[in-house]
Amino acid sequence: MYLDFYQLREYPFSLACDPRFLYFSSGHKEAMAGLLYGLRERKGVALLLGEPGTGKTTLLKAVLQMLPGGVVAQTLDTPLHATPAEALRAILAGYGLEAGEGLSAMQARLEQFLHERHQAGECVLLIIDEAQDLNPLVLEQVRLLTNLEAGGHKLLQIILSGQPELAAHLRTVNGRALHQRVAVRCHLAALSVEETRAYLSARLEQAGGRKLLFESPAVERVHALAHGVPRVINVVADHCLLAGFAAQAEVVSLPLVARAAARLDLGTPAAAAAEAPAAPPPAVPANAPASMPAAAPRAMTVDALAGGRPPALQRFASGWARWAGLGK
């Protein structure tokens, strides 16, 4: 609706998890480096934590686009009530394998596949998003998969992504065995004011618009309203551009942000700030393993994602991936 007015090719603040619009804050860079490090060293289990809306799924999609050939990867959704058998069957289906009858037969088939890929010099990656919703029994089944090794390396690389509740579960009696297997820990926190400013500019530039479309006080108010959470920033910024279009304003000013906030019923920044979650420090490679539960399949090979990287990912693909020993 406002595309032509602000000379944009596409909507810059869509809620879709599009890696073309991924902004590499310092926290995102550290998380990307940690995940690539875990893959390079075949650490087994990496844990990615963050509050809702901080960009975990978008980062995982970017990881898939940055990986070179020779990596067989799949991303699994996480049905709330999946049983261990259903989870293992989903993992097999995600790698294009037929499931046998019974858990032991399915695990034997998966182990055979992992050994075949290892002998071919390939890396097998399993990504499980929203893992905080997994059945604890499924988490235990995934833990068993972390025992598969060859030549001193884990045969299956797992990225377990979820909200802070996942970390709380891993600290319980039932989750501690998996917790001890987490080799790399990463955390995505909310953006600072300056990161929010750069985030808005980067998304506008990616969409073909002007980088300095938001006045400085407007950026600060958007950050306060959204608590620095990228998903909420997108919602507020989208409504700001809509309000700017209605007012025929060339730039987004503080009154336009106030108008958008009123439309979204966000209240005052000060009142909402008390409810903002505190973010733990960014993640770094660690020496404790974790694991991943599985569910409904959505698999893909990295070779199919290799082309068409957006400029930001292309730059980091030649930097981070090469640093991690995975780039070409």
C-alpha positions in Angstrom: 0.0 0.0 0.0 2.9 2.4 0.8 5.4 0.8 -1.5 5.3 3.4 -4.3 5.1 6.3 -1.9 8.4 5.3 -0.2 9.9 3.8 -3.4 10.2 0.3 -2.0 10.4 -2.9 -4.1 8.8 -5.0 -1.3 7.5 -4.7 2.2 10.6 -4.3 4.5 8.9 -5.3 7.7 7.2 -8.5 6.8 6.8 -11.0 9.6 8.0 -13.9 7.4 11.3 -15.5 8.5 13.2 -14.4 5.4 17.0 -14.7 5.7 17.4 -12.0 3.0 16.4 -9.5 5.7 18.5 -11.0 8.4 20.4 -8.2 10.3 23.7 -9.4 11.8 23.8 -7.8 15.2 26.8 -8.7 17.4 24.7 -11.4 19.0 23.7 -12.9 15.7 27.3 -12.9 14.6 28.4 -14.7 17.7 25.5 -17.2 17.4 26.3 -17.9 13.7 30.0 -18.3 14.5 29.2 -20.7 17.4 26.9 -22.9 15.2 29.4 -23.1 12.4 32.1 -23.9 14.9 30.0 -26.8 16.2 29.5 -28.1 12.7 33.1 -27.8 11.7 34.4 -29.7 14.8 31.5 -32.2 14.7 30.6 -31.3 18.3 27.3 -33.0 18.2 24.8 -30.8 19.9 24.4 -27.0 19.7 21.8 -25.1 21.7 20.3 -21.8 20.4 18.1 -19.9 22.9 16.2 -16.7 22.7 12.9 -15.0 23.7 10.1 -15.2 21.1 10.7 -12.9 18.1 14.5 -12.5 18.5 15.2 -14.1 15.2 16.1 -17.7 15.9 14.2 -19.2 13.0 15.5 -16.6 10.6 19.1 -17.3 11.7 18.6 -21.0 11.3 17.4 -20.5 7.7 20.5 -18.3 7.1 22.7 -21.1 8.4 21.2 -23.5 5.9 21.8 -21.0 3.1 25.4 -20.5 4.1 26.4 -24.1 4.3 28.4 -25.6 1.4 27.8 -28.8 -0.4 28.5 -32.1 1.4 26.1 -31.3 4.2 22.8 -33.2 4.3 20.4 -31.1 6.4 16.8 -31.1 7.5 14.6 -29.0 9.7 11.9 -30.7 11.8 8.8 -29.0 13.1 7.9 -30.0 16.7 4.4 -31.5 17.2 3.5 -31.0 20.9 2.5 -34.6 21.5 4.8 -36.6 19.2 5.9 -39.9 20.6 9.5 -41.2 20.3 8.5 -43.5 17.5 6.8 -40.7 15.6 9.8 -38.4 16.0 12.2 -41.1 14.8 10.0 -41.9 11.8 9.9 -38.1 11.0 13.7 -37.9 11.1 14.0 -40.9 8.8 11.4 -39.5 6.4 13.3 -36.1 6.4 16.4 -37.9 5.1 14.4 -39.8 2.5 14.6 -43.1 4.3 11.9 -45.7 4.8 11.0 -46.4 8.4 10.8 -50.0 9.6 8.7 -51.4 12.4 9.7 -50.6 15.9 12.1 -48.1 17.5 15.2 -50.4 17.4 14.7 -51.1 13.6 14.3 -47.4 12.8 17.3 -46.4 14.9 19.4 -49.1 13.2 18.4 -47.7 9.8 19.3 -44.2 10.8 22.7 -45.4 12.2 23.4 -47.2 8.9 22.6 -44.0 7.0 24.8 -41.9 9.2 27.8 -44.3 8.8 27.3 -44.2 5.0 27.3 -40.4 4.9 30.4 -40.3 7.2 32.3 -42.7 4.9 31.3 -40.5 1.9 32.8 -37.5 3.8 29.5 -35.8 4.3 28.1 -34.1 7.4 24.5 -34.8 8.5 22.7 -32.0 10.3 19.4 -32.1 12.1 17.7 -28.8 13.1 14.9 -28.8 15.6 13.1 -25.5 16.1 10.7 -24.6 18.9 12.2 -27.5 20.9 10.8 -26.2 24.2 7.5 -27.7 23.1 8.8 -31.2 22.7 7.6 -34.3 24.6 10.3 -35.1 27.2 10.3 -38.6 25.9 11.2 -37.4 22.5 14.1 -35.4 23.9 15.4 -38.6 25.5 15.1 -40.3 22.2 17.2 -37.6 20.6 19.7 -37.9 23.4 20.3 -41.5 22.4 21.1 -40.3 18.9 24.0 -38.2 20.2 25.7 -41.5 21.2 26.4 -42.4 17.6 30.1 -41.8 16.9 32.9 -42.7 14.4 36.5 -41.7 14.3 36.1 -39.6 17.5 33.3 -37.4 15.9 29.6 -37.3 16.4 27.8 -38.8 13.3 24.7 -36.6 13.7 25.1 -32.8 14.2 22.1 -31.3 16.0 21.0 -27.7 16.5 18.3 -27.5 19.2 16.6 -24.1 19.1 14.0 -22.8 21.5 12.8 -20.4 24.1 14.4 -20.1 27.6 11.9 -22.7 28.9 14.0 -25.3 27.0 17.1 -24.4 29.1 14.9 -24.7 32.2 13.8 -28.2 31.2 17.4 -29.3 30.5 18.3 -28.4 34.0 15.7 -30.8 35.5 16.4 -34.4 36.5 14.9 -35.7 33.3 16.8 -33.3 31.1 20.2 -33.2 32.7 21.6 -36.1 30.6 20.9 -34.2 27.4 22.1 -31.0 29.1 25.5 -32.5 29.7 25.8 -33.2 25.9 25.4 -29.6 24.8 28.8 -28.7 23.3 27.9 -25.2 22.0 25.6 -22.7 23.6 24.3 -19.6 21.8 21.8 -16.9 22.8 20.0 -14.2 20.9 19.1 -11.1 23.0 17.0 -8.1 22.2 18.6 -5.3 20.1 20.0 -2.1 21.6 18.8 1.3 20.5 21.8 1.6 18.0 21.2 -1.9 16.8 17.5 -1.1 16.3 18.6 2.0 14.2 20.9 -0.2 12.1 18.2 -2.9 11.8 15.6 -0.5 10.5 18.1 0.9 7.9 19.2 -2.5 6.8 15.7 -3.8 6.1 14.7 -0.6 4.3 17.9 -0.8 2.2 17.2 -4.5 1.4 13.7 -3.5 0.2 15.1 -0.9 -2.1 14.3 2.2 0.0 16.1 5.0 1.8 18.1 4.0 4.9 17.3 7.1 6.8 13.6 7.0 6.7 13.0 7.1 10.5 14.0 10.2 12.4 16.3 9.6 15.4 13.6 10.2 18.1 11.2 7.9 16.2 13.8 5.1 16.2 14.2 5.5 20.0 10.4 5.3 20.5 10.1 2.3 18.2 12.9 0.6 20.2 11.1 1.4 23.5 7.8 0.2 22.4 9.2 -3.1 21.0 11.8 -3.6 23.8 14.3 -4.3 21.0 12.6 -7.5 19.9 12.9 -7.7 16.1 9.5 -9.2 15.4 7.7 -6.5 17.4 10.0 -3.8 15.8 8.7 -5.1 12.4 5.0 -4.7 13.5 5.5 -1.2 14.8 7.7 0.0 11.9 5.1 -1.4 9.3 2.3 0.6 11.0 4.6 3.7 11.1 5.0 3.5 7.3 1.3 3.1 6.9 0.6 6.1 9.1 3.3 8.0 7.2 1.7 7.1 3.9 -1.7 8.3 5.2 -0.2 11.6 6.3 1.9 11.9 3.1 5.0 12.3 5.3 8.4 11.8 3.6 10.0 10.6 6.9 8.7 8.8 10.0 8.6 11.3 12.9 7.8 10.8 16.6 4.1 11.7 16.2 3.7 9.1 13.5 5.2 6.4 15.9 2.7 7.6 18.6 -0.1 7.2 16.1 1.0 3.6 15.2 1.4 2.7 18.9 -2.1 3.9 19.6 -3.4 1.8 16.7 -1.6 -1.2 18.0 -2.7 -0.5 21.6 0.9 -0.8 22.8 0.5 1.7 25.6 3.4 3.8 26.8 7.0 2.6 26.5 7.6 3.2 30.2 4.7 1.0 31.3 5.6 -1.8 29.0 9.3 -1.7 29.9 8.7 -3.4 33.2 7.4 -6.4 31.4 10.4 -6.7 29.1 12.3 -9.9 29.7 15.9 -9.6 30.8 18.3 -11.3 28.4 21.2 -13.5 29.4 24.7 -12.9 27.9 25.4 -13.9 24.4 26.4 -17.5 23.7 29.8 -19.0 23.2 31.1 -22.5 22.6 30.8 -24.5 25.8 31.7 -28.0 27.0 28.3 -29.4 27.9 26.1 -31.4 25.5 22.4 -31.1 24.8 20.1 -32.7 22.5 17.2 -32.4 20.2 13.8 -33.8 19.9 12.1 -34.3 16.6 8.8 -34.2 14.9 7.1 -33.6 11.6 9.4 -33.6 8.6 10.5 -30.7 6.5 13.8 -31.8 4.9 16.1 -30.3 2.4 19.6 -30.7 1.1 22.0 -27.8 1.4 23.0 -28.1 -2.2 19.5 -27.1 -3.2 19.9 -23.9 -1.1 23.3 -22.9 -2.3 22.3 -20.5 -5.1 20.7 -17.1 -4.8 22.2 -16.0 -1.5 21.3 -12.4 -0.7 24.2 -10.0 -0.5 24.4 -10.0 3.4 24.5 -13.8 3.5 27.0 -14.0 0.6 29.4 -11.8 2.5 29.1 -13.9 5.7 29.2 -17.1 3.7 32.7 -16.2 2.4 33.8 -15.1 5.9 32.2 -17.1 8.7 31.8 -20.3 6.7 35.4 -20.2 5.6 36.5 -19.4 9.1 34.6 -22.5 10.3 36.2 -24.7 7.7 32.9 -25.3 5.9 33.0 -22.6 3.2 34.3 -23.0 -0.4 
